[in-house]
Amino acid sequence: MSGQPMPCSPQEVGALFLFEKLTPEQLGQLCSVGRVERFEPGPVYTEGEPATCFYVMIEGTVVLSRRVGGDDVEVNRTSQRGVYSGAMQAYLGDRVPQTYNNSMRVTEPSRFFVLPSEAFASFMQEWFPMAVHLLEGLFFGAKTTQRAVGQRERLLALGSLSAGLTHELNNPAAAAVRATSTLRERVSKMRQKLRVISAGSFSPEVLANLIDIQDRTAERVAKAPTLSPLEASDREDALTDWLDDHDITEGWRMAPTFVQAGLDVDWLDQVAAAVDEDILPSAVGWLNYTVETELLLDEIADSTTRISHLVDAAKQYSQLDRAPYQVADVHELLDSTLLMLSGKIGPRIKVVKEYDRTVPKVPAYPAELNQVWTNLIDNAVQAIGGAGGDGTLTVRTALDHDRVLVEFRDTGPGVPQEIRGRIFDPFFTTKPVGEGTGLGLDISWRIVVNKHHGSLHVESEPGDTRFQVLLPLTAAESDTDTSSEESV
């Protein structure tokens, strides 16, 4: 937006604090290249447009805002004479994108000294060469440092996840190995029992009945009901009494196995009716090995399924073999991250999922959203741990107008009001020295806001802290560019 041209007075420009040390000759050059413009209430420039001018306010009221998701968020409002904005990085040239990084409007008729960006860059390099070198070093040095520490942040998170995943994989793998060893022993004993039974003079009908009972027993194991502790105890007592009444030794050892398999006294009566009394102990022992074998096979199946789920979760988390940018289900991403972090979360923290499954998929960079979930969950776990270790982490999804809400709520002590406005700043951390880089929330902010055009904010009070991520349901045109550095 262009303003109304007005005369440029070197004396008036020189009275602004930004130019007060310049010589009369320099002030004259400023006025010869720059200009004074008067703007009526409304926009002066818009975020994202080419940064063509540097603005210094002579009088009026200015409002600066940033685009967050679909909203313009006011970041500053002032009437202070001499404040400046616009092409403030023009001296860096084409080494950085020369676009306005905020929007500026005035709320009353206001006057600005307006300097073209090329002239601003030229004056800086001619009049303040040392300052330009220092500013360049500060700008690019900070970017390099942030990138390096950001890589370290991700490596630390990866190391933590790898340790947790290894621990989670070790449990089912060890269970499968133990079950396989025990299974080999049980199968061997079952063969021995079968040898004893087959050595007797039994009719083919009796043996066929036993094999039929064995098959039906295996089917019952697969459909075993879940019993309460009291129900299981009562059934064990009844089975133990039946086995003792039929002179079967160590019935108290067999009873818990039969109960776990869903067998009862009626089943034992069927076995007793199918075989002669003299071979009943051997038949029951043989069927006991059958039950144990089926239970061990179930344990092996559960363990290997658990391993498969963990591997799938790791692939989902890392987004291997998937396009960087895609339409994703946030619930799949959340579940994979929670599974990957289950070792760190531990048994003392209760995880509650309040998912709205009707929420549509969102256009996103899934691997980077997983990094956001990791940072927010890790912070919540540490907050709860600092409050004693027991607490609840609630992960909620919902539709918020034209955006998807993903909320992480913890019962920790909360974020103090005095630092709430700084927690997303680079390198800001409340952790002890050496325990945090201060980039976790900064990286999360840039992934959500800059790369996904969403918003990230916190609401906090003791016992109820909520980090809320809002993601748009539609993609911006710039999302097709996967080379952006905003994910760094």
C-alpha positions as CSV (number, residue, x, y, z in Angstrom):
1,M,0.0,0.0,0.0
2,S,1.4,3.4,-1.0
3,G,1.0,6.5,1.2
4,Q,0.7,10.1,0.4
5,P,4.1,11.7,-0.4
6,M,5.2,14.5,1.9
7,P,8.3,16.7,2.1
8,C,11.3,15.1,3.8
9,S,13.1,17.2,6.4
10,P,16.6,16.2,7.4
11,Q,16.1,17.8,10.8
12,E,13.0,15.8,11.5
13,V,14.5,12.6,10.3
14,G,17.7,13.3,12.4
15,A,15.5,13.7,15.5
16,L,14.5,10.0,15.3
17,F,16.7,7.9,17.7
18,L,17.7,5.6,14.9
19,F,19.4,8.4,12.9
20,E,20.4,10.8,15.7
21,K,24.2,10.1,15.3
22,L,24.3,10.7,11.6
23,T,26.0,13.8,10.1
24,P,24.0,16.5,8.2
25,E,25.5,15.1,5.0
26,Q,24.3,11.6,5.7
27,L,20.8,12.9,6.7
28,G,20.7,14.8,3.4
29,Q,21.5,11.6,1.5
30,L,18.7,9.8,3.4
31,C,16.2,12.4,2.4
32,S,17.4,12.5,-1.2
33,V,16.9,8.7,-1.6
34,G,14.1,8.1,0.9
35,R,10.8,9.8,1.3
36,V,8.2,10.7,3.9
37,E,4.7,9.2,3.4
38,R,1.4,9.6,5.2
39,F,-0.8,6.6,5.6
40,E,-4.4,6.5,6.4
41,P,-5.7,3.8,8.9
42,G,-5.3,0.4,7.3
43,P,-2.5,-1.9,6.0
44,V,0.9,-0.7,5.1
45,Y,2.4,-4.0,4.0
46,T,1.5,-7.7,4.3
47,E,3.6,-10.6,5.6
48,G,5.1,-12.7,2.9
49,E,5.3,-9.9,0.3
50,P,8.7,-8.9,-1.2
51,A,10.4,-6.6,1.4
52,T,10.9,-3.5,-0.7
53,C,11.1,-0.8,2.0
54,F,12.3,0.0,5.5
55,Y,9.8,2.0,7.6
56,V,10.6,4.4,10.5
57,M,7.5,5.9,12.2
58,I,7.6,9.7,12.7
59,E,4.2,9.9,14.3
60,G,1.1,7.8,14.6
61,T,0.2,4.3,15.9
62,V,1.4,1.1,14.4
63,V,0.3,-2.5,14.8
64,L,2.5,-5.5,13.9
65,S,1.0,-9.0,13.4
66,R,2.0,-12.5,12.4
67,R,0.1,-15.0,10.5
68,V,-0.6,-18.1,12.6
69,G,-2.7,-20.7,10.8
70,G,-5.6,-18.8,9.3
71,D,-5.5,-16.0,11.9
72,D,-3.5,-12.7,12.2
73,V,-2.0,-12.6,15.7
74,E,-1.0,-9.1,17.0
75,V,2.5,-9.1,18.3
76,N,3.1,-5.4,19.0
77,R,1.2,-2.1,19.1
78,T,3.0,1.1,19.8
79,S,2.9,4.9,19.3
80,Q,6.6,5.4,20.1
81,R,8.2,7.8,17.8
82,G,11.1,6.2,15.8
83,V,10.0,2.6,15.9
84,Y,11.0,0.7,12.7
85,S,10.0,-2.3,10.7
86,G,10.0,-3.7,7.2
87,A,13.1,-4.8,5.2
88,M,15.4,-5.0,8.3
89,Q,17.6,-7.7,6.8
90,A,18.2,-6.0,3.4
91,Y,21.9,-5.8,4.2
92,L,22.1,-9.6,4.0
93,G,21.2,-9.5,0.3
94,D,20.0,-12.6,-1.6
95,R,21.5,-14.9,1.1
96,V,18.1,-14.9,2.8
97,P,14.6,-14.5,1.4
98,Q,13.8,-10.8,1.3
99,T,10.2,-10.9,2.3
100,Y,8.3,-9.1,5.1
101,N,8.2,-11.4,8.1
102,N,5.2,-9.7,9.6
103,S,2.3,-7.5,8.6
104,M,2.0,-3.8,9.5
105,R,-1.0,-1.5,9.7
106,V,-1.8,1.8,11.3
107,T,-4.8,2.7,13.4
108,E,-4.7,6.4,12.8
109,P,-3.2,8.7,10.2
110,S,0.5,8.2,10.5
111,R,3.7,9.4,8.9
112,F,6.8,7.3,8.1
113,F,10.2,7.9,6.8
114,V,10.4,5.2,4.0
115,L,13.7,4.0,2.7
116,P,14.0,1.6,-0.3
117,S,15.6,-1.7,0.7
118,E,18.4,-1.3,-1.8
119,A,19.3,2.1,-0.4
120,F,19.1,0.9,3.2
121,A,21.5,-2.0,2.4
122,S,23.9,0.3,0.6
123,F,23.9,2.9,3.4
124,M,24.5,0.1,6.0
125,Q,27.5,-1.3,4.1
126,E,29.0,2.1,3.4
127,W,28.4,3.8,6.8
128,F,28.6,0.9,9.1
129,P,30.8,-1.9,7.5
130,M,32.0,-3.3,10.8
131,A,28.4,-3.4,12.2
132,V,27.3,-5.2,9.0
133,H,30.0,-7.9,9.5
134,L,29.0,-8.3,13.1
135,L,25.3,-8.5,12.3
136,E,26.0,-11.0,9.5
137,G,28.1,-13.2,11.9
138,L,25.4,-13.0,14.5
139,F,22.6,-13.9,12.1
140,F,24.2,-16.8,10.3
141,G,26.1,-17.9,13.4
142,A,22.8,-18.2,15.3
143,K,21.2,-20.1,12.4
144,T,24.2,-22.5,12.3
145,T,24.1,-23.0,16.1
146,Q,20.4,-23.5,16.1
147,R,20.7,-26.1,13.3
148,A,23.5,-27.9,15.1
149,V,21.8,-28.0,18.4
150,G,18.6,-29.0,16.7
151,Q,20.4,-32.0,15.2
152,R,21.6,-32.8,18.7
153,E,18.1,-32.5,20.1
154,R,16.9,-35.0,17.5
155,L,19.8,-37.4,18.2
156,L,19.1,-37.3,21.9
157,A,15.4,-38.0,21.2
158,L,16.4,-40.8,18.8
159,G,18.7,-42.3,21.4
160,S,16.0,-42.2,24.1
161,L,13.5,-43.7,21.7
162,S,16.0,-46.4,20.6
163,A,16.6,-47.4,24.2
164,G,12.9,-47.5,24.9
165,L,12.2,-49.5,21.8
166,T,15.0,-52.0,22.6
167,H,13.6,-52.5,26.1
168,E,10.1,-52.9,24.7
169,L,11.3,-55.4,22.1
170,N,13.4,-57.3,24.6
171,N,10.4,-58.2,26.8
172,P,8.3,-60.1,24.2
173,A,11.4,-61.6,22.6
174,A,12.6,-63.0,25.9
175,A,9.0,-64.3,26.6
176,A,9.0,-66.0,23.2
177,V,12.3,-67.6,23.9
178,R,11.2,-68.9,27.4
179,A,7.9,-70.2,26.0
180,T,9.7,-72.0,23.2
181,S,12.1,-73.7,25.6
182,T,9.2,-74.8,27.9
183,L,7.1,-75.8,24.9
184,R,9.9,-78.2,23.7
185,E,9.9,-79.8,27.2
186,R,6.1,-80.2,27.2
187,V,5.9,-81.7,23.8
188,S,8.6,-84.2,24.8
189,K,6.5,-85.2,27.9
190,M,3.3,-85.4,25.9
191,R,5.0,-87.9,23.5
192,Q,6.0,-90.0,26.5
193,K,2.4,-89.9,27.9
194,L,1.1,-90.9,24.5
195,R,3.6,-93.8,24.4
196,V,2.3,-95.0,27.8
197,I,-1.3,-94.8,26.6
198,S,-0.6,-96.5,23.2
199,A,1.3,-99.3,24.9
200,G,-2.0,-100.4,26.7
201,S,-4.5,-102.7,25.1
202,F,-7.1,-100.1,24.2
203,S,-9.5,-100.2,21.4
204,P,-9.2,-97.8,18.5
205,E,-12.5,-96.3,19.6
206,V,-11.0,-95.3,23.0
207,L,-7.9,-93.8,21.4
208,A,-10.1,-92.0,18.9
209,N,-12.2,-90.6,21.8
210,L,-9.1,-89.3,23.5
211,I,-7.8,-87.6,20.3
212,D,-11.3,-86.1,19.8
213,I,-11.2,-84.8,23.4
214,Q,-7.7,-83.4,22.7
215,D,-9.0,-81.5,19.6
216,R,-12.0,-80.1,21.5
217,T,-9.7,-79.1,24.4
218,A,-7.5,-77.1,22.1
219,E,-10.6,-75.3,20.7
220,R,-11.7,-74.4,24.3
221,V,-8.2,-73.0,25.1
222,A,-8.5,-70.6,22.2
223,K,-11.9,-69.4,23.5
224,A,-11.1,-69.4,27.2
225,P,-13.2,-66.7,29.0
226,T,-11.6,-64.1,31.3
227,L,-12.4,-64.8,34.9
228,S,-12.3,-62.6,37.9
229,P,-9.8,-63.6,40.6
230,L,-12.6,-64.9,42.8
231,E,-14.1,-67.0,40.0
232,A,-10.8,-68.4,39.1
233,S,-10.1,-69.4,42.7
234,D,-13.4,-71.1,43.1
235,R,-12.9,-73.1,39.8
236,E,-9.4,-74.1,40.9
237,D,-10.8,-75.5,44.2
238,A,-13.5,-77.4,42.4
239,L,-11.0,-78.9,39.9
240,T,-8.5,-79.8,42.6
241,D,-11.2,-81.6,44.5
242,W,-12.3,-83.6,41.4
243,L,-8.7,-84.6,40.6
244,D,-8.1,-85.7,44.2
245,D,-11.3,-87.7,44.2
246,H,-10.1,-89.6,41.2
247,D,-6.7,-90.3,42.7
248,I,-4.8,-88.1,40.2
249,T,-1.6,-87.0,41.9
250,E,-0.5,-83.3,41.9
251,G,-4.0,-82.2,40.9
252,W,-3.3,-78.9,42.6
253,R,-0.6,-78.3,40.0
254,M,-2.9,-79.1,37.0
255,A,-5.9,-77.1,38.3
256,P,-4.6,-73.6,37.6
257,T,-3.6,-74.6,34.1
258,F,-7.0,-76.0,33.4
259,V,-8.7,-72.9,34.7
260,Q,-6.5,-70.6,32.6
261,A,-7.6,-72.7,29.6
262,G,-11.3,-72.3,30.4
263,L,-11.8,-75.9,31.4
264,D,-14.2,-77.0,34.2
265,V,-15.5,-80.1,36.1
266,D,-17.9,-80.9,33.2
267,W,-14.9,-81.2,30.9
268,L,-13.2,-83.6,33.3
269,D,-16.4,-85.7,33.5
270,Q,-16.3,-86.0,29.7
271,V,-12.7,-87.3,29.9
272,A,-13.6,-89.8,32.6
273,A,-16.5,-91.1,30.6
274,A,-14.4,-91.6,27.5
275,V,-11.6,-93.7,29.0
276,D,-11.2,-96.6,31.5
277,E,-10.5,-95.7,35.1
278,D,-7.0,-97.3,35.1
279,I,-5.8,-95.0,32.3
280,L,-7.6,-91.8,33.5
281,P,-4.5,-90.4,35.3
282,S,-2.4,-90.8,32.2
283,A,-5.1,-89.4,30.0
284,V,-5.6,-86.4,32.2
285,G,-1.8,-85.9,32.3
286,W,-1.6,-86.1,28.6
287,L,-4.4,-83.6,28.1
288,N,-2.7,-81.3,30.7
289,Y,0.4,-81.3,28.4
290,T,-1.9,-80.5,25.5
291,V,-3.4,-77.6,27.4
292,E,0.1,-76.3,28.4
293,T,1.2,-76.6,24.8
294,E,-1.7,-74.6,23.5
295,L,-1.1,-71.9,26.2
296,L,2.6,-71.7,25.3
297,L,1.7,-71.4,21.6
298,D,-0.7,-68.5,22.5
299,E,2.1,-66.9,24.5
300,I,4.5,-67.2,21.6
301,A,1.9,-65.8,19.2
302,D,1.2,-62.9,21.6
303,S,4.9,-62.1,22.0
304,T,5.7,-62.2,18.3
305,T,2.5,-60.2,17.5
306,R,3.8,-57.6,20.1
307,I,7.2,-57.5,18.3
308,S,5.4,-57.1,15.0
309,H,3.3,-54.2,16.3
310,L,6.4,-52.5,17.7
311,V,8.2,-52.8,14.4
312,D,5.1,-51.4,12.6
313,A,5.0,-48.6,15.1
314,A,8.7,-47.8,14.5
315,K,8.1,-47.7,10.8
316,Q,5.0,-45.5,11.3
317,Y,7.0,-43.3,13.6
318,S,9.9,-42.9,11.3
319,Q,7.7,-42.8,8.2
320,L,10.0,-45.2,6.3
321,D,9.1,-45.9,2.7
322,R,6.6,-43.0,2.7
323,A,6.5,-39.7,1.0
324,P,7.6,-36.8,3.2
325,Y,4.3,-34.9,2.5
326,Q,1.0,-36.8,2.5
327,V,-2.5,-36.8,3.9
328,A,-2.2,-38.5,7.3
329,D,-4.4,-39.8,10.1
330,V,-3.3,-38.0,13.3
331,H,-4.5,-41.0,15.4
332,E,-2.1,-43.4,13.7
333,L,0.8,-40.9,14.3
334,L,-0.2,-40.4,17.9
335,D,-0.5,-44.2,18.6
336,S,2.9,-45.0,17.1
337,T,4.5,-42.2,19.1
338,L,2.9,-43.3,22.4
339,L,4.0,-46.9,21.7
340,M,7.5,-45.8,20.9
341,L,7.6,-43.8,24.2
342,S,5.8,-46.4,26.3
343,G,9.1,-47.3,28.0
344,K,9.8,-43.7,29.0
345,I,6.2,-43.1,30.1
346,G,6.3,-46.1,32.5
347,P,3.6,-47.8,34.5
348,R,3.0,-45.0,37.0
349,I,1.6,-42.6,34.4
350,K,-1.9,-43.3,33.2
351,V,-2.4,-42.6,29.5
352,V,-5.9,-41.7,28.5
353,K,-6.9,-41.4,24.8
354,E,-9.9,-39.2,24.0
355,Y,-9.9,-39.6,20.2
356,D,-12.6,-38.3,18.0
357,R,-12.4,-40.9,15.2
358,T,-14.6,-38.8,12.9
359,V,-11.8,-36.2,12.6
360,P,-10.6,-36.2,8.9
361,K,-7.1,-36.7,7.8
362,V,-4.8,-33.7,7.5
363,P,-2.2,-32.7,4.9
364,A,1.1,-33.0,6.7
365,Y,4.7,-34.0,7.1
366,P,4.0,-37.0,9.3
367,A,7.6,-37.7,10.4
368,E,7.9,-34.1,11.7
369,L,4.5,-34.2,13.4
370,N,5.7,-37.3,15.2
371,Q,8.7,-35.2,16.4
372,V,6.2,-32.6,17.8
373,W,4.2,-35.3,19.6
374,T,7.5,-36.7,21.0
375,N,8.6,-33.3,22.4
376,L,5.2,-32.6,23.9
377,I,4.7,-36.0,25.4
378,D,8.3,-36.0,26.7
379,N,7.7,-32.6,28.4
380,A,4.5,-33.9,29.9
381,V,6.1,-37.0,31.3
382,Q,8.9,-35.0,32.8
383,A,6.4,-32.5,34.4
384,I,4.5,-35.4,35.9
385,G,7.7,-37.1,37.1
386,G,8.8,-33.8,38.7
387,A,5.5,-33.8,40.6
388,G,6.1,-37.2,42.1
389,G,5.9,-39.6,39.2
390,D,2.1,-40.5,39.5
391,G,-0.3,-38.7,37.2
392,T,-2.3,-38.8,34.0
393,L,-1.5,-37.9,30.4
394,T,-4.5,-37.3,28.3
395,V,-4.3,-37.1,24.5
396,R,-7.4,-35.7,22.9
397,T,-8.4,-35.0,19.3
398,A,-11.3,-33.0,18.1
399,L,-12.5,-30.9,15.2
400,D,-12.2,-27.2,15.8
401,H,-14.1,-25.4,12.9
402,D,-11.8,-26.0,9.9
403,R,-8.9,-27.3,11.9
404,V,-8.0,-30.5,13.8
405,L,-7.1,-30.1,17.5
406,V,-4.6,-32.3,19.1
407,E,-4.3,-31.7,22.8
408,F,-1.8,-33.0,25.3
409,R,-3.0,-32.6,28.9
410,D,-0.9,-33.5,32.0
411,T,-1.5,-33.3,35.7
412,G,2.0,-31.8,36.5
413,P,2.7,-28.6,38.4
414,G,2.0,-26.4,35.4
415,V,4.0,-23.7,33.6
416,P,4.5,-20.5,35.7
417,Q,2.8,-17.4,34.3
418,E,6.1,-15.4,34.3
419,I,7.8,-17.8,31.8
420,R,4.7,-18.9,29.7
421,G,5.5,-16.3,27.0
422,R,9.1,-17.6,26.6
423,I,8.8,-21.3,26.5
424,F,8.7,-21.4,22.7
425,D,11.8,-19.2,22.4
426,P,15.0,-20.9,21.1
427,F,17.3,-22.2,23.8
428,F,15.0,-21.3,26.6
429,T,14.8,-24.2,29.1
430,T,13.9,-24.7,32.8
431,K,15.9,-27.9,33.0
432,P,19.2,-28.1,34.9
433,V,22.4,-27.4,32.9
434,G,23.1,-30.4,30.6
435,E,19.6,-31.8,30.6
436,G,17.9,-29.8,27.9
437,T,18.8,-27.8,24.9
438,G,15.8,-25.5,25.0
439,L,15.0,-26.3,21.4
440,G,12.3,-28.9,21.8
441,L,9.4,-26.5,21.9
442,D,11.0,-24.1,19.5
443,I,11.3,-26.9,16.9
444,S,7.7,-28.0,17.6
445,W,6.6,-24.4,17.1
446,R,8.3,-24.0,13.8
447,I,7.1,-27.4,12.5
448,V,3.5,-26.6,13.5
449,V,3.3,-22.9,12.7
450,N,5.8,-22.3,9.9
451,K,5.6,-25.6,8.1
452,H,2.0,-26.7,8.7
453,H,0.5,-23.3,8.9
454,G,-1.1,-24.3,12.2
455,S,-0.9,-23.0,15.7
456,L,0.6,-24.2,19.0
457,H,-0.2,-22.7,22.4
458,V,-0.3,-23.6,26.0
459,E,-2.9,-23.2,28.8
460,S,-1.7,-24.0,32.2
461,E,-2.6,-24.0,35.9
462,P,-1.3,-26.4,38.6
463,G,-2.6,-29.9,37.9
464,D,-3.9,-29.0,34.4
465,T,-1.5,-28.1,31.6
466,R,-2.6,-28.3,28.0
467,F,-0.5,-28.0,24.9
468,Q,-2.8,-27.5,22.0
469,V,-1.9,-28.1,18.4
470,L,-4.3,-26.9,15.7
471,L,-3.7,-28.2,12.1
472,P,-5.6,-26.9,9.0
473,L,-7.6,-29.4,7.0
474,T,-6.4,-27.9,3.7
475,A,-2.9,-27.5,2.3
476,A,-1.3,-24.3,1.4
477,E,0.3,-24.0,-2.1
478,S,3.8,-23.7,-0.6
479,D,3.4,-27.1,1.0
480,T,4.5,-28.8,-2.2
481,D,8.0,-27.5,-1.5
482,T,9.6,-30.1,0.7
483,S,13.0,-28.4,0.8
484,S,12.0,-25.8,3.3
485,E,14.4,-25.3,6.2
486,E,11.6,-24.6,8.6
487,S,11.8,-28.2,9.8
488,V,15.4,-27.7,11.0
